[in-house]
């Protein structure tokens, strides 16, 4: 697969999904600016949370100021991906219909 084929796959988005299936494995990749913005906001929040913990933080503080909010943020991210993305499925390369059209 080359970059041209991947670009065609990403641009073939008639339903306007923010996230499309990854080509290999299970999950999503952002394909519209809204998807990239969601990932960016998620990363900013994770970075901000990581600054609340240092090596002298007691375990209880780590659980409630880092791990619990991180889990909540991750569930929110997954919910947005489910709502605004293609239905997830295990993939191993381009979908067959795309391969047949390109051959």
C-alpha positions in Angstrom: 0.0 0.0 0.0 1.3 3.4 -0.8 0.5 6.9 0.4 -1.9 7.6 -2.5 -4.0 4.6 -1.6 -4.1 5.6 2.0 -5.1 9.2 1.1 -7.9 7.9 -1.1 -9.2 5.7 1.8 -9.1 8.7 4.2 -10.8 11.0 1.7 -13.6 8.5 1.0 -15.7 9.8 3.8 -19.3 10.5 2.5 -20.8 10.4 6.0 -18.3 12.9 7.4 -16.8 10.8 10.1 -14.3 12.5 12.4 -12.6 9.2 12.9 -12.1 6.3 10.5 -11.0 2.7 11.3 -7.3 2.1 11.6 -6.0 0.1 8.7 -4.3 -2.5 10.9 -5.8 -3.7 14.2 -8.8 -2.3 16.1 -9.4 1.4 16.7 -9.7 4.7 15.0 -7.6 7.4 13.5 -8.7 11.1 13.2 -9.4 12.1 9.6 -11.1 15.5 10.0 -10.1 18.6 11.9 -12.7 17.9 14.6 -11.2 14.5 15.3 -7.7 16.0 15.5 -9.1 18.7 17.9 -10.6 16.1 20.1 -7.3 14.2 20.3 -5.4 17.5 21.0 -7.8 18.4 23.8 -7.5 14.9 25.3 -3.7 15.2 25.2 -3.7 18.6 26.9 -5.9 17.3 29.7 -3.6 14.3 30.2 -0.6 16.5 30.3 -2.3 18.8 32.8 -3.2 15.8 35.0 0.3 14.5 34.8 1.6 17.7 36.3 -0.5 17.1 39.5 1.6 14.1 40.5 5.2 13.9 41.7 7.4 11.3 43.3 6.3 12.4 46.8 2.6 12.1 46.1 0.8 9.6 48.3 -1.0 6.7 46.6 -4.4 8.0 47.5 -3.6 11.4 45.8 -2.4 9.6 42.7 -5.6 7.6 42.4 -7.9 10.6 42.8 -6.0 13.3 41.1 -4.5 11.3 38.2 -5.8 7.8 37.6 -9.6 8.4 38.1 -9.7 11.6 36.0 -7.6 9.8 33.3 -10.0 6.9 33.2 -13.0 9.3 32.9 -11.2 11.3 30.1 -10.4 8.0 28.3 -14.0 6.8 28.5 -15.2 10.2 27.1 -12.7 9.9 24.3 -13.9 6.4 23.4 -17.5 7.6 23.6 -16.8 10.5 21.1 -14.9 8.0 18.8 -17.9 5.6 18.9 -20.4 8.5 18.2 -18.4 10.4 15.5 -16.5 7.5 13.9 -16.9 4.5 11.8 -18.1 1.4 13.7 -14.9 -0.4 15.0 -13.7 -3.6 13.5 -10.5 -5.6 13.2 -8.8 -4.5 10.0 -5.8 -5.9 8.1 -5.2 -3.4 5.3 -7.5 -1.5 3.0 -11.1 -2.8 2.8 -11.6 -5.3 0.0 -13.9 -3.0 -2.1 -11.1 -0.4 -2.2 -8.6 -3.0 -3.3 -10.8 -4.3 -6.0 -11.5 -0.8 -7.4 -7.8 0.1 -7.4 -6.7 -3.0 -9.3 
